[in-house]
Amino acid sequence: MKKYVKIFIAFIFLVGLSFSLGMGGAEIQMRFIAPKKTVIILKSEVAKKADIPNVSLPETPPVLEEPEKETPPPEEVKEEKEKEQIEKEEEFSFAVIGDSQYFKINNPVGGLQKAVKNIDKNKPDVVLALGDMVSSCDTENECISKYNEWKRATSPFSGKIYAVQGNHDRTGEEKSDKAWERVFNFPTNGPEGYKKFAYSFNFKNAHFVALDSEKPHEHIINDVQRRWLEQDLSANRGKNIFVFFHEPAYPTGDKIGESLDAENKDRNDLWNILTRNKVKAVFSGHEHIHSRKNIGGIYQFIVGNTDSFNHVAPKSGMAEYSYVGDHYAIVNVVKGKKVNIKIFTVEGKELNSFDF
């Protein structure tokens, strides 16, 4: 009994001592484990309120190491670099010139001369001329004289310019054809009777096809050309294919009814061939405006006035974009696949940029 009295007196002594030393923020707890053993636990006021047990924490948390990034095998790195190099080598540009029948050789500030000067600054690899280069072509000698003047005006593009006949270029029919064959040195791989009039050529990863919408008469690309076209395109699948001819298949303004739509069945057969063979774009002149239109997944670009007179703008809904005034186009093929077309005034002001 005396032992328990001594323990009680010791407890009272400790409580008094804690208050005398200013330990109001601490609590003394006693737990009787056995009659002969006492355990005293101190618990901070903060821990008490949060009911958090006293835990010994490390001074700084452990740092988790990020997993090492896998380095691609040397073979994969090499293949990627080779792919990038090939894509870079496939990049190129080509220019598109529209109707220029107002062209005069002695007019240095004419629309064609301005366009040639500004196009040349871009150093295109290829130039396409969409027909109606001259105002009329009635006799062989007259045609030869006018075509030679046109060639002098476009001389910066010598060796890389390709053209198609327009209706103004064939006013003399067979006489005009003879002059065309004598003056121009275009490829002769087209169908029989259309050497230098319908033809194709490759440049890097692109395939270009020229067709004649004026021979044997206006408003038609006939079955002779279409049969050849089918064979030519099937042999060049996997490339960017660009087709050009003078009269648009789907006119958007003044030339409705005076283009390939005048021979509706032949026009539809032609477009089906282009669609089946995944042609990238078609370029035409004839309408003296610029317009852009998607027809069955193929973009038709009319570039119809580089040095001529203006037609009216398309009615609402007839084109995605249009412009009335003298113009030309620059097309850039990027990394072999992506294609961008920019439309400029003949003074070199950019009007529109479009990726397709």
For each residue, the residues with C-beta under 8 A, 3 or more apart:
1: 4 5
2: 5 6
3: 6 7
4: 1 7 8
5: 1 2 8 9
6: 2 3 9 10
7: 3 4 10 11 38
8: 4 5 11 12
9: 5 6 12 13
10: 6 7 13 14
11: 7 8 14 15 30
12: 8 9 15 16
13: 9 10 16 17
14: 10 11 17 18 28
15: 11 12 18 19 28
16: 12 13 19 20
17: 13 14 20 21
18: 14 15 21 23 26 28
19: 15 16 22 23 24
20: 16 17
21: 17 18
22: 19
23: 18 19 26
24: 19
25: 44 45
26: 18 23 42 43 44 45
27: 42 43 45 48
28: 14 15 18 40 42
29: 40 41 43
30: 11 38 39 40
31: 38 39 41
32: 35 38
33: 37 38 39
34: 37
35: 32
36:
37: 33 34
38: 7 30 31 32 33
39: 30 31 33
40: 28 29 30
41: 29 31
42: 26 27 28
43: 26 27 29 47 48 54
44: 25 26 47 48 54
45: 25 26 27 48 49
46: 49 50
47: 43 44 50 51 52 53 54
48: 27 43 44 45 51
49: 45 46
50: 46 47
51: 47 48
52: 47 55
53: 47
54: 43 44 47
55: 52
56:
57:
58: 61 62
59:
60:
61: 58
62: 58
63:
64:
65:
66:
67:
68:
69:
70:
71:
72: 76 77 80
73: 76 77
74: 77 78
75: 78 79
76: 72 73 79 80
77: 72 73 74 80 81
78: 74 75 81 82
79: 75 76 82 83
80: 72 76 77 83 84
81: 77 78 84 85
82: 78 79 85 86
83: 79 80 86 87
84: 80 81 87 88
85: 81 82 88 89
86: 82 83 89 90 336
87: 83 84 90 91 335 336
88: 84 85 91 335
89: 85 86 204
90: 86 87 204 205 333 335 336
91: 87 88 204 332 333 334 335 336
92: 125 126 203 204 206 332 333
93: 122 123 124 125 330 331 332 333
94: 124 125 126 127 128 203 242 330 331 333
95: 119 122 124 126 127 128 157 328 329 330 331
96: 127 128 130 244 283 301 303 328 329 330 331
97: 100 112 115 119 127 128 129 130 154 303 306 328
98: 130 285 288 290 303 304 305 306 308 327 328
99: 130 131 132 133 166 168 285 286 288 304 305 306 307 308
100: 97 103 111 112 129 132 133 134 150 306 307 308
101: 132 133 134 135 136 166 168 307 308
102: 110 111 135 307 308 309
103: 100 107 110 111 112 133 134 149 150 153 307
104: 107 110
105: 149 152 153
106:
107: 103 104 110 113
108: 113
109: 113 114
110: 102 103 104 107 113 114 307
111: 100 102 103 114 115 305 306 307 308 326 346
112: 97 100 103 115 116 150 153 154 306 307 346
113: 107 108 109 110 116 117 153
114: 109 110 111 117 118 326 346 347 348
115: 97 111 112 118 119 306 307 326 328 346
116: 112 113 119 120 153 154 156 157
117: 113 114 120 121
118: 114 115 121 122 328 344 346 347 348
119: 95 97 115 116 122 124 127 157 328 330
120: 116 117 123 156 157
121: 117 118 348
122: 93 95 118 119 330
123: 93 120
124: 93 94 95 119 127 157 160 330
125: 92 93 94 160 203 204
126: 92 94 95 160 161 162 203 208
127: 94 95 96 97 119 124 154 157 160 161 162
128: 94 95 96 97 161 162 163 208 244 283
129: 97 100 133 154 161 162 163 164
130: 96 97 98 99 163 164 166 244 245 246 283 284 285 286 303 304
131: 99 163 164 165 166 167 168 169 213 214 245 246 285 286
132: 99 100 101 166 167 168 169 246 285 286 308
133: 99 100 101 103 129 146 147 150 163 166 168 169
134: 100 101 103 137 143 146 147 150 168 169
135: 101 102 146 168
136: 101 142 168 171
137: 134 142 143 146 147 168 169 170 171 172 175 176 179
138: 142 143 171 172 175 176
139: 142 143 172 175
140: 143 144 172 175 176 178 179 182
141: 144 145 179
142: 136 137 138 139 145 146 172 179
143: 134 137 138 139 140 146 147 169 172 175 176 179 180 183
144: 140 141 147 148 179 182 183
145: 141 142 148 149
146: 133 134 135 137 142 143 149 150
147: 133 134 137 143 144 150 151 179 180 183 184
148: 144 145 151 152 183
149: 103 105 145 146 152 153
150: 100 103 112 133 134 146 147 153 154
151: 147 148 154 155 158 183
152: 105 148 149 155
153: 103 105 112 113 116 149 150
154: 97 112 116 127 129 150 151 157 158 161
155: 151 152 158
156: 116 120
157: 95 116 119 120 124 127 154 160 161
158: 151 154 155 161
159:
160: 124 125 126 127 157
161: 126 127 128 129 154 157 158
162: 126 127 128 129 186 201 208 210
163: 128 129 130 131 133 184 186 210
164: 129 130 131 197 210 211 212 213 244 245 246
165: 131 169 170 176 180 197 212 213 214 215 246
166: 99 101 130 131 132 133 169 170 214 246 285 286
167: 131 132 170 171 214 218 246 247 286
168: 99 101 131 132 133 134 135 136 137 171
169: 131 132 133 134 137 143 165 166 176 180 214
170: 137 165 166 167 173 176 177 214 215
171: 136 137 138 167 168 176
172: 137 138 139 140 142 143 175 176 179
173: 170 176 177
174: 177 178
175: 137 138 139 140 143 172 178 179
176: 137 138 140 143 165 169 170 171 172 173 179 180
177: 170 173 174 180 181 197 215
178: 140 174 175 181 182
179: 137 140 141 142 143 144 147 172 175 176 182 183
180: 143 147 165 169 176 177 183 184 196 197
181: 177 178 184 195 196
182: 140 144 178 179
183: 143 144 147 148 151 179 180
184: 147 163 180 181 196
185: 196
186: 162 163 196 199 210
187: 190 196 199 200 201
188: 195 196 199
189: 199 200
190: 187 194 195 196 197 198 199 200 210 225 228
191: 194 198 224 225 227 228
192: 195 224
193: 224
194: 190 191 197 198 199 212 215 224 225 228
195: 181 188 190 192 199
196: 180 181 184 185 186 187 188 190 199
197: 164 165 177 180 190 194 210 212 215
198: 190 191 194 209 210 211 212 225 228 229
199: 186 187 188 189 190 194 195 196 209 210
200: 187 189 190 207 208 209 210 232 236
201: 162 187 207 208
202: 206 207 208 236 239
203: 92 94 125 126 206 208
204: 89 90 91 92 125 333 336
205: 90 239 240 333 336
206: 92 202 203 239 240 241 242 333
207: 200 201 202 233 236 239 240 241 242
208: 126 128 162 200 201 202 203 241 242 243 244
209: 198 199 200 229 232 233 241 242 243 244
210: 162 163 164 186 190 197 198 199 200 243 244 245
211: 164 198 221 225 229 243 244 245
212: 164 165 194 197 198 215 221 225 245 246
213: 131 164 165 218 219 220 221 245 246 247 260
214: 131 165 166 167 169 170 217 218 246 247
215: 165 170 177 194 197 212
216: 222
217: 214 220
218: 167 213 214 247 262
219: 213 247 258 259 260 261 262 263
220: 213 217 260 262 263 266
221: 211 212 213 225 226 229 245 260 266 270
222: 216 225 226 266
223: 226 227 266 269
224: 191 192 193 194 227 228
225: 190 191 194 198 211 212 221 222 228 229
226: 221 222 223 229 230 266 269 270 273
227: 191 223 224 230 231
228: 190 191 194 198 224 225 231 232
229: 198 209 211 221 225 226 232 233 270 273
230: 226 227 233 234 273 277
231: 227 228 234 235
232: 200 209 228 229 235 236
233: 207 209 229 230 236 237 241 273 274 277 279
234: 230 231 237 277
235: 231 232
236: 200 202 207 232 233 239 241
237: 233 234 277 278
238:
239: 202 205 206 207 236
240: 205 206 207 280 333 336 337 339
241: 206 207 208 209 233 236 277 278 279 280
242: 94 206 207 208 209 279 280 281 282 283 331
243: 208 209 210 211 274 279 281 282 283
244: 96 128 130 164 208 209 210 211 282 283 284
245: 130 131 164 210 211 212 213 221 282 284
246: 130 131 132 164 165 166 167 212 213 214 284 285 286
247: 167 213 214 218 219 251 255 258 259 260 284 285 286
248: 251 252 255 259 260 284 285 286 287 300 302
249: 259 260 261 267 270 271 282 284 295 300
250: 259 260 261 293 295 300
251: 247 248 254 255 256 257 258 259 261 286 287 302
252: 248 256 287 289 291 293 302 314 318 319 322
253: 256 287 289 291 311 312 313 314 315 318 322
254: 251 258 287 288 289 311 312
255: 247 248 251 258 259 286 287 311
256: 251 252 253 259 261
257: 251 261 262
258: 219 247 251 254 255 262
259: 219 247 248 249 250 251 255 256 262 284 286 287
260: 213 219 220 221 247 248 249 250 263 266 267 270
261: 219 249 250 251 256 257 264 267
262: 218 219 220 257 258 259
263: 219 220 260 266 267
264: 261 267 268
265: 268 269
266: 220 221 222 223 226 260 263 269 270
267: 249 260 261 263 264 270 271
268: 264 265 271 272
269: 223 226 265 266 272 273
270: 221 226 229 249 260 266 267 273 274
271: 249 267 268 274 275 295 296 298
272: 268 269 275 276
273: 226 229 230 233 269 270 276 277
274: 233 243 270 271 277 279 282 298
275: 271 272 278 279 296 297 298
276: 272 273
277: 230 233 234 237 241 273 274
278: 237 241 275
279: 233 241 242 243 274 275 282 298
280: 240 241 242 298 299 339 356
281: 242 243 298 299 300 301 331 339 341 356
282: 242 243 244 245 249 274 279 298 299 300 301
283: 96 128 130 242 243 244 301 302 303 329
284: 130 244 245 246 247 248 249 259 287 300 301 302 303 304
285: 98 99 130 131 132 166 246 247 248 302 303 304
286: 99 130 131 132 166 167 246 247 248 251 255 259 302 304
287: 248 251 252 253 254 255 259 284 291 302 304 311
288: 98 99 254 304 305 308 309 310 311
289: 252 253 254 302 304 305 310 311 312 313 314 322 323 324
290: 98 301 302 303 304 305 321 322 323 327 329 343 351
291: 252 253 287 301 302 314 318 319 320 321 322 323
292: 299 300 301 302 319 320 321 322 354
293: 250 252 299 300 318 319 320
294: 297 298 299 300 320
295: 249 250 271 298 299 300
296: 271 275
297: 275 294
298: 271 274 275 279 280 281 282 294 295
299: 280 281 282 292 293 294 295 356
300: 248 249 250 281 282 284 292 293 294 295
301: 96 281 282 283 284 290 291 292 329 341
302: 248 251 252 283 284 285 286 287 289 290 291 292
303: 96 97 98 130 283 284 285 290 306 327 328 329 343
304: 98 99 130 284 285 286 287 288 289 290 308 311
305: 98 99 111 288 289 290 308 309 310 311 325 326 327
306: 97 98 99 100 111 112 115 303 326 327 328 346
307: 99 100 101 102 103 110 111 112 115 326 346
308: 98 99 100 101 102 111 132 288 304 305 326
309: 102 288 305
310: 288 289 305 324 325
311: 253 254 255 287 288 289 304 305 324
312: 253 254 289 324
313: 253 289 322 324
314: 252 253 289 291 318 319 322
315: 253 318
316:
317:
318: 252 253 291 293 314 315 322
319: 252 291 292 293 314 322
320: 291 292 293 294
321: 290 291 292 352 354
322: 252 253 289 290 291 292 313 314 318 319
323: 289 290 291 327 343 351 352
324: 289 310 311 312 313
325: 305 310 345
326: 111 114 115 305 306 307 308 345 346
327: 98 290 303 305 306 323 343 344 345 346 351
328: 95 96 97 98 115 118 119 303 306 343 344 346
329: 95 96 283 290 301 303 341 342 343 344
330: 93 94 95 96 119 122 124 341 342 344
331: 93 94 95 96 242 281 339 340 341 342
332: 91 92 93 339 340 341 342
333: 90 91 92 93 94 204 205 206 240 336 337 338 339
334: 91 337 338 339 340
335: 87 88 90 91 338
336: 86 87 90 91 204 205 240 333
337: 240 333 334
338: 333 334 335 355
339: 240 280 281 331 332 333 334 355 356
340: 331 332 334 353 354 355 356
341: 281 301 329 330 331 332 353 354 356
342: 329 330 331 332 350 352 353 354
343: 290 303 323 327 328 329 350 351 352 353
344: 118 327 328 329 330 348 349 350 351
345: 325 326 327 348 349 351
346: 111 112 114 115 118 306 307 326 327 328
347: 114 118
348: 114 118 121 344 345
349: 344 345
350: 342 343 344 353
351: 290 323 327 343 344 345
352: 321 323 342 343
353: 340 341 342 343 350
354: 292 321 340 341 342
355: 338 339 340
356: 280 281 299 339 340 341
